[in-house]
């Protein structure tokens, strides 16, 4: 009888603890938080592509691109609301030389300036159902210059679109990045033999909430913010009696985990959402409007602390109008799948593929059906500066057509490009 009692006590004790590596990130629910960020991104990359057709000479295109952007983002999370707002500024330049069977050595320059404002406010109810409304504004100004053998040609364009999306659905997606960073911090301390005991699930969740408070708080003077955040985390670890001692090994491990664990370098999400969204678009300077209905299902699944699988399926149904006359309608399908590997908060390796099928009920139309894929490797030089290597490949299938451009058959286009990018966050 005594042995059974001791066995019961042992099992009860073991049940109250959690091995760090086996902690389920999906157990974390983000508390009430608000995030504001301002990010700058700049990249310069070259490309070399070849287009193969069923008849005629192949096309070759090579050149370089520059792409600079500034993005302000605001996110607010609570039990009943999820609010997002972003302002995006972009300057894009593309210079290239194109050679085909009709024109040789043609130089082209494309320049685009873009402003996009996107907001969405979702309100959740007790049944995990939600309703939302937002605002989308897109302003675009472009200039294209062609330099053929005869004389240069310049074309200019400008558009301003406004859309109001209304959304209904069920399900919720949570940001679990803070839980992942809490596990990474405790694992680093364990590897250095600094933990006094194995943390319970409650310990991990409490630490994750504390990290979320620090992670979502933005300050312009990072020196002051870093000191305050480190004090808060140090206080929690000591108050919960998780650390064995507070020597130099403890502080250097805590500092390194802070630098690459609280900046939000790699986001991890969990949950699913099924929604129906309807958007009315208006082109302000033209007598055009568009109605778009979208049914989508998204799923974010953290397999474990290192691997993540996401996928989504979207159906789009749209109608275009000129004045009050319908000019076009379309039903399209978009399938997306993502796999991510996160060995630590400094490094990530991800891959994604997507397929878009336009005009599902009329495949003989000259509509593109592109297949896209990418492999993305990212490493952080500092908490605010990252280098990124990106390999992109796609194949575009145009359906069965007969035209002067493609001849008879099933034309395709292929493209492989390599990007090298630097990102820096100001605050």
Secondary structure, DSSP 8 states (H G I E B T S, - for coil): -HHHHHHHHHHHHHHT---GGG--GGG----SEEEEEEEEEEEEEEEEEEE--SSS--EEEEEEEEEEEEEEEEEEE-SSEEEEEEEEEEEEEEEEEEE-SS--SEEEEEEEEEEEEEEEEEEE-TTSEEEEEEEEEEEEEEEEEEE-SS-EEEEEEEEEEEEEEEEEEEEEEEE-HHHHHHHHHHHHHHHTT-BSS---HHHHHHHHHHHHHHHT---S-HHHHHHHHHHHHHHHHHHTT-BS--SHHHHHHHHHHHHHHSS-SS--EEEEEEEEEEEEEEETTTTEEEEEEEEEEEEEEE-SSSEEEEEEEEEEEEEEEETTEEEEEEEEEEEEEEEEE-SSSSEEEEEEEEEEE--TT-TTSS--EEEEEEEEEEEEEETTEEEEEEEEEEEEE--SEEETTTEEE--EEEEEEEEEEEEEE--
